[in-house]
């Protein structure tokens, strides 16, 4: 029996922005990232629905210093 695939917003760009406390890749907090597999489907859905607003409030120029 195979496990169902757990939906995740992770895009493998993992760094927490100090000002907001959210990952610059997916918008989740460290607590949300760490507990993701233990959350219920409803809890994950609620978090996923909040992510677009979190990501649009971040200043893209402050996300990563690429040195260019």
N, CA, C and O atoms as a printed pandas DataFrame, in Angstrom:
     atom_number atom_name residue_name chain_id  residue_number  x_coord  y_coord  z_coord
0              1         N          UNK        A               1    0.844   -1.176    0.000
1              2        CA          UNK        A               1    0.000    0.000    0.000
2              3         C          UNK        A               1    0.896    1.248    0.000
3              4         O          UNK        A               1    1.806    1.354    0.822
4              5         N          UNK        A               2    0.646    2.180   -0.906
5              6        CA          UNK        A               2    1.446    3.397   -0.984
6              7         C          UNK        A               2    0.767    4.533   -0.238
7              8         O          UNK        A               2   -0.459    4.604   -0.153
8              9         N          UNK        A               3    1.601    5.426    0.302
9             10        CA          UNK        A               3    1.078    6.597    0.995
10            11         C          UNK        A               3    0.611    7.624   -0.031
11            12         O          UNK        A               3    1.223    7.766   -1.089
12            13         N          UNK        A               4   -0.468    8.337    0.275
13            14        CA          UNK        A               4   -0.898    9.396   -0.643
14            15         C          UNK        A               4    0.124   10.531   -0.644
15            16         O          UNK        A               4    0.791   10.774    0.361
16            17         N          UNK        A               5    0.241   11.216   -1.766
17            18        CA          UNK        A               5    1.158   12.338   -1.873
18            19         C          UNK        A               5    0.593   13.496   -1.060
19            20         O          UNK        A               5   -0.569   13.869   -1.219
20            21         N          UNK        A               6    1.415   14.054   -0.200
21            22        CA          UNK        A               6    1.011   15.159    0.652
22            23         C          UNK        A               6    1.271   16.465   -0.084
23            24         O          UNK        A               6    2.417   16.782   -0.402
24            25         N          UNK        A               7    0.224   17.218   -0.354
25            26        CA          UNK        A               7    0.363   18.491   -1.035
26            27         C          UNK        A               7    1.182   19.449   -0.174
27            28         O          UNK        A               7    0.969   19.554    1.034
28            29         N          UNK        A               8    2.115   20.141   -0.810
29            30        CA          UNK        A               8    2.972   21.078   -0.100
30            31         C          UNK        A               8    3.270   22.269   -1.004
31            32         O          UNK        A               8    3.406   22.115   -2.218
32            33         N          UNK        A               9    3.372   23.470   -0.404
33            34        CA          UNK        A               9    3.712   24.648   -1.205
34            35         C          UNK        A               9    5.220   24.820   -1.407
35            36         O          UNK        A               9    5.654   25.772   -2.055
36            37         N          UNK        A              10    6.009   23.910   -0.862
37            38        CA          UNK        A              10    7.467   24.023   -0.925
38            39         C          UNK        A              10    7.952   24.034   -2.375
39            40         O          UNK        A              10    7.557   23.199   -3.189
40            41         N          UNK        A              11    8.831   25.015   -2.677
41            42        CA          UNK        A              11    9.431   25.084   -4.011
42            43         C          UNK        A              11   10.947   24.903   -3.929
43            44         O          UNK        A              11   11.670   25.197   -4.881
44            45         N          UNK        A              12   11.415   24.415   -2.781
45            46        CA          UNK        A              12   12.840   24.122   -2.549
46            47         C          UNK        A              12   13.708   25.381   -2.581
47            48         O          UNK        A              12   14.879   25.322   -2.958
48            49         N          UNK        A              13   13.140   26.509   -2.189
49            50        CA          UNK        A              13   13.872   27.757   -1.979
50            51         C          UNK        A              13   13.622   28.085   -0.521
51            52         O          UNK        A              13   12.690   28.817   -0.190
52            53         N          UNK        A              14   14.454   27.543    0.343
53            54        CA          UNK        A              14   14.184   27.576    1.777
54            55         C          UNK        A              14   15.094   28.534    2.521
55            56         O          UNK        A              14   16.275   28.260    2.736
56            57         N          UNK        A              15   14.521   29.655    2.906
57            58        CA          UNK        A              15   15.219   30.643    3.721
58            59         C          UNK        A              15   14.160   31.490    4.397
59            60         O          UNK        A              15   13.245   31.991    3.744
60            61         N          UNK        A              16   14.282   31.648    5.695
61            62        CA          UNK        A              16   13.289   32.428    6.431
62            63         C          UNK        A              16   13.725   33.882    6.469
63            64         O          UNK        A              16   14.851   34.201    6.850
64            65         N          UNK        A              17   12.820   34.748    6.070
65            66        CA          UNK        A              17   13.051   36.190    6.065
66            67         C          UNK        A              17   12.899   36.691    7.494
67            68         O          UNK        A              17   11.857   36.489    8.118
68            69         N          UNK        A              18   13.925   37.339    8.008
69            70        CA          UNK        A              18   13.951   37.746    9.409
70            71         C          UNK        A              18   12.855   38.713    9.811
71            72         O          UNK        A              18   12.359   38.651   10.936
72            73         N          UNK        A              19   12.470   39.600    8.918
73            74        CA          UNK        A              19   11.466   40.609    9.246
74            75         C          UNK        A              19   10.082   40.000    9.429
75            76         O          UNK        A              19    9.359   40.365   10.357
76            77         N          UNK        A              20    9.711   39.075    8.549
77            78        CA          UNK        A              20    8.366   38.495    8.590
78            79         C          UNK        A              20    8.312   37.160    9.319
79            80         O          UNK        A              20    7.278   36.804    9.885
80            81         N          UNK        A              21    9.425   36.414    9.311
81            82        CA          UNK        A              21    9.435   35.077    9.888
82            83         C          UNK        A              21    8.887   34.017    8.946
83            84         O          UNK        A              21    8.650   32.878    9.349
84            85         N          UNK        A              22    8.685   34.397    7.686
85            86        CA          UNK        A              22    8.151   33.462    6.695
86            87         C          UNK        A              22    9.239   33.055    5.703
87            88         O          UNK        A              22   10.151   33.826    5.405
88            89         N          UNK        A              23    9.122   31.835    5.203
89            90        CA          UNK        A              23   10.026   31.337    4.180
90            91         C          UNK        A              23    9.840   32.168    2.909
91            92         O          UNK        A              23    8.710   32.438    2.504
92            93         N          UNK        A              24   10.948   32.573    2.282
93            94        CA          UNK        A              24   10.846   33.378    1.070
94            95         C          UNK        A              24   10.403   32.554   -0.135
95            96         O          UNK        A              24    9.990   33.118   -1.148
96            97         N          UNK        A              25   10.484   31.234   -0.037
97            98        CA          UNK        A              25   10.068   30.384   -1.149
98            99         C          UNK        A              25    8.592   30.038   -1.127
99           100         O          UNK        A              25    7.929   30.061   -2.163
100          101         N          UNK        A              26    8.072   29.715    0.061
101          102        CA          UNK        A              26    6.684   29.249    0.130
102          103         C          UNK        A              26    5.773   30.110    1.002
103          104         O          UNK        A              26    4.550   30.044    0.871
104          105         N          UNK        A              27    6.354   30.916    1.887
105          106        CA          UNK        A              27    5.535   31.782    2.733
106          107         C          UNK        A              27    5.126   31.195    4.068
107          108         O          UNK        A              27    4.418   31.845    4.837
108          109         N          UNK        A              28    5.564   29.964    4.361
109          110        CA          UNK        A              28    5.200   29.357    5.641
110          111         C          UNK        A              28    6.168   29.763    6.740
111          112         O          UNK        A              28    7.314   30.127    6.475
112          113         N          UNK        A              29    5.688   29.696    7.984
113          114        CA          UNK        A              29    6.546   29.931    9.138
114          115         C          UNK        A              29    7.319   28.644    9.447
115          116         O          UNK        A              29    6.990   27.575    8.933
116          117         N          UNK        A              30    8.339   28.757   10.282
117          118        CA          UNK        A              30    9.090   27.557   10.669
118          119         C          UNK        A              30    8.185   26.543   11.364
119          120         O          UNK        A              30    8.320   25.339   11.145
120          121         N          UNK        A              31    7.268   27.019   12.194
121          122        CA          UNK        A              31    6.333   26.122   12.877
122          123         C          UNK        A              31    5.460   25.383   11.858
123          124         O          UNK        A              31    5.215   24.185   11.999
124          125         N          UNK        A              32    5.002   26.089   10.851
125          126        CA          UNK        A              32    4.162   25.466    9.814
126          127         C          UNK        A              32    4.961   24.471    8.985
127          128         O          UNK        A              32    4.462   23.396    8.654
128          129         N          UNK        A              33    6.195   24.821    8.649
129          130        CA          UNK        A              33    7.042   23.903    7.877
130          131         C          UNK        A              33    7.311   22.634    8.680
131          132         O          UNK        A              33    7.180   21.524    8.162
132          133         N          UNK        A              34    7.687   22.804    9.945
133          134        CA          UNK        A              34    8.019   21.661   10.795
134          135         C          UNK        A              34    6.850   20.746   11.086
135          136         O          UNK        A              34    7.026   19.534   11.209
136          137         N          UNK        A              35    5.665   21.307   11.198
137          138        CA          UNK        A              35    4.497   20.506   11.542
138          139         C          UNK        A              35    3.639   20.086   10.367
139          140         O          UNK        A              35    2.592   19.466   10.553
140          141         N          UNK        A              36    4.071   20.416    9.156
141          142        CA          UNK        A              36    3.245   20.225    7.963
142          143         C          UNK        A              36    2.657   18.820    7.847
143          144         O          UNK        A              36    1.464   18.676    7.584
144          145         N          UNK        A              37    3.457   17.803    8.034
145          146        CA          UNK        A              37    2.961   16.427    7.841
146          147         C          UNK        A              37    2.018   15.981    8.956
147          148         O          UNK        A              37    1.284   15.009    8.785
148          149         N          UNK        A              38    2.027   16.673   10.091
149          150        CA          UNK        A              38    1.127   16.320   11.184
150          151         C          UNK        A              38   -0.188   17.103   11.146
151          152         O          UNK        A              38   -1.145   16.734   11.827
152          153         N          UNK        A              39   -0.243   18.179   10.355
153          154        CA          UNK        A              39   -1.468   18.961   10.276
154          155         C          UNK        A              39   -2.553   18.196    9.536
155          156         O          UNK        A              39   -2.274   17.367    8.670
156          157         N          UNK        A              40   -3.788   18.492    9.893
157          158        CA          UNK        A              40   -4.914   17.900    9.165
158          159         C          UNK        A              40   -5.008   18.542    7.786
159          160         O          UNK        A              40   -4.409   19.589    7.542
160          161         N          UNK        A              41   -5.749   17.920    6.896
161          162        CA          UNK        A              41   -5.957   18.473    5.558
162          163         C          UNK        A              41   -6.574   19.862    5.656
163          164         O          UNK        A              41   -6.234   20.753    4.877
164          165         N          UNK        A              42   -7.478   20.048    6.609
165          166        CA          UNK        A              42   -8.135   21.348    6.779
166          167         C          UNK        A              42   -7.136   22.411    7.234
167          168         O          UNK        A              42   -7.175   23.548    6.763
168          169         N          UNK        A              43   -6.239   22.038    8.152
169          170        CA          UNK        A              43   -5.222   22.981    8.617
170          171         C          UNK        A              43   -4.277   23.365    7.478
171          172         O          UNK        A              43   -3.933   24.536    7.319
172          173         N          UNK        A              44   -3.864   22.378    6.691
173          174        CA          UNK        A              44   -2.984   22.672    5.557
174          175         C          UNK        A              44   -3.680   23.565    4.538
175          176         O          UNK        A              44   -3.062   24.472    3.981
176          177         N          UNK        A              45   -4.956   23.313    4.293
177          178        CA          UNK        A              45   -5.719   24.136    3.348
178          179         C          UNK        A              45   -5.806   25.577    3.838
179          180         O          UNK        A              45   -5.638   26.510    3.052
180          181         N          UNK        A              46   -6.064   25.765    5.121
181          182        CA          UNK        A              46   -6.144   27.113    5.690
182          183         C          UNK        A              46   -4.825   27.855    5.514
183          184         O          UNK        A              46   -4.809   29.028    5.141
184          185         N          UNK        A              47   -3.720   27.166    5.785
185          186        CA          UNK        A              47   -2.405   27.786    5.620
186          187         C          UNK        A              47   -2.160   28.102    4.155
187          188         O          UNK        A              47   -1.712   29.201    3.829
188          189         N          UNK        A              48   -2.444   27.159    3.265
189          190        CA          UNK        A              48   -2.226   27.356    1.828
190          191         C          UNK        A              48   -3.006   28.571    1.319
191          192         O          UNK        A              48   -2.519   29.311    0.465
192          193         N          UNK        A              49   -4.205   28.772    1.840
193          194        CA          UNK        A              49   -5.015   29.910    1.410
194          195         C          UNK        A              49   -4.417   31.244    1.861
195          196         O          UNK        A              49   -4.647   32.272    1.223
196          197         N          UNK        A              50   -3.653   31.235    2.953
197          198        CA          UNK        A              50   -3.036   32.461    3.470
198          199         C          UNK        A              50   -1.732   32.807    2.752
199          200         O          UNK        A              50   -1.284   33.951    2.817
200          201         N          UNK        A              51   -1.123   31.853    2.078
201          202        CA          UNK        A              51    0.202   32.062    1.505
202          203         C          UNK        A              51    0.278   33.149    0.431
203          204         O          UNK        A              51    1.225   33.934    0.456
204          205         N          UNK        A              52   -0.663   33.238   -0.506
205          206        CA          UNK        A              52   -0.534   34.295   -1.517
206          207         C          UNK        A              52   -0.460   35.698   -0.915
207          208         O          UNK        A              52    0.327   36.523   -1.379
208          209         N          UNK        A              53   -1.257   35.977    0.095
209          210        CA          UNK        A              53   -1.218   37.296    0.735
210          211         C          UNK        A              53    0.115   37.513    1.431
211          212         O          UNK        A              53    0.662   38.615    1.386
212          213         N          UNK        A              54    0.645   36.482    2.073
213          214        CA          UNK        A              54    1.947   36.600    2.730
214          215         C          UNK        A              54    3.033   36.918    1.710
215          216         O          UNK        A              54    3.899   37.760    1.953
216          217         N          UNK        A              55    2.982   36.249    0.584
217          218        CA          UNK        A              55    4.024   36.406   -0.428
218          219         C          UNK        A              55    3.944   37.770   -1.114
219          220         O          UNK        A              55    4.980   38.314   -1.497
220          221         N          UNK        A              56    2.756   38.335   -1.280
221          222        CA          UNK        A              56    2.641   39.629   -1.948
222          223         C          UNK        A              56    3.017   40.783   -1.044
223          224         O          UNK        A              56    3.318   41.872   -1.533
224          225         N          UNK        A              57    3.007   40.574    0.267
225          226        CA          UNK        A              57    3.379   41.655    1.177
226          227         C          UNK        A              57    4.882   41.734    1.381
227          228         O          UNK        A              57    5.385   42.728    1.906
228          229         N          UNK        A              58    5.595   40.713    0.978
229          230        CA          UNK        A              58    7.058   40.717    1.118
230          231         C          UNK        A              58    7.659   41.603    0.034
231          232         O          UNK        A              58    7.130   41.690   -1.074
232          233         N          UNK        A              59    8.765   42.257    0.361
233          234        CA          UNK        A              59    9.464   43.097   -0.593
234          235         C          UNK        A              59   10.426   42.222   -1.386
235          236         O          UNK        A              59   11.416   41.746   -0.829
236          237         N          UNK        A              60   10.161   41.995   -2.681
237          238        CA          UNK        A              60   11.017   41.095   -3.462
238          239         C          UNK        A              60   12.482   41.500   -3.465
239          240         O          UNK        A              60   13.351   40.632   -3.536
240          241         N          UNK        A              61   12.779   42.769   -3.391
241          242        CA          UNK        A              61   14.182   43.196   -3.435
242          243         C          UNK        A              61   14.919   42.818   -2.151
243          244         O          UNK        A              61   16.149   42.794   -2.138
244          245         N          UNK        A              62   14.202   42.528   -1.089
245          246        CA          UNK        A              62   14.828   42.149    0.168
246          247         C          UNK        A              62   14.883   40.635    0.357
247          248         O          UNK        A              62   15.440   40.163    1.348
248          249         N          UNK        A              63   14.318   39.864   -0.573
249          250        CA          UNK        A              63   14.265   38.419   -0.409
250          251         C          UNK        A              63   15.640   37.774   -0.460
251          252         O          UNK        A              63   16.032   37.080    0.479
252          253         N          UNK        A              64   16.366   37.990   -1.527
253          254        CA          UNK        A              64   17.692   37.389   -1.673
254          255         C          UNK        A              64   18.664   38.396   -2.228
255          256         O          UNK        A              64   18.323   39.152   -3.138
256          257         N          UNK        A              65   19.850   38.420   -1.705
257          258        CA          UNK        A              65   20.902   39.237   -2.270
258          259         C          UNK        A              65   21.691   38.329   -3.200
259          260         O          UNK        A              65   22.444   37.470   -2.742
260          261         N          UNK        A              66   21.522   38.514   -4.483
261          262        CA          UNK        A              66   22.174   37.653   -5.461
262          263         C          UNK        A              66   23.560   38.145   -5.838
263          264         O          UNK        A              66   24.275   37.483   -6.590
264          265         N          UNK        A              67   23.946   39.317   -5.312
265          266        CA          UNK        A              67   25.270   39.832   -5.586
266          267         C          UNK        A              67   25.413   40.445   -6.962
267          268         O          UNK        A              67   26.531   40.719   -7.398
268          269         N          UNK        A              68   24.311   40.668   -7.655
269          270        CA          UNK        A              68   24.403   41.266   -8.994
270          271         C          UNK        A              68   24.081   42.731   -8.963
271          272         O          UNK        A              68   24.109   43.391  -10.001
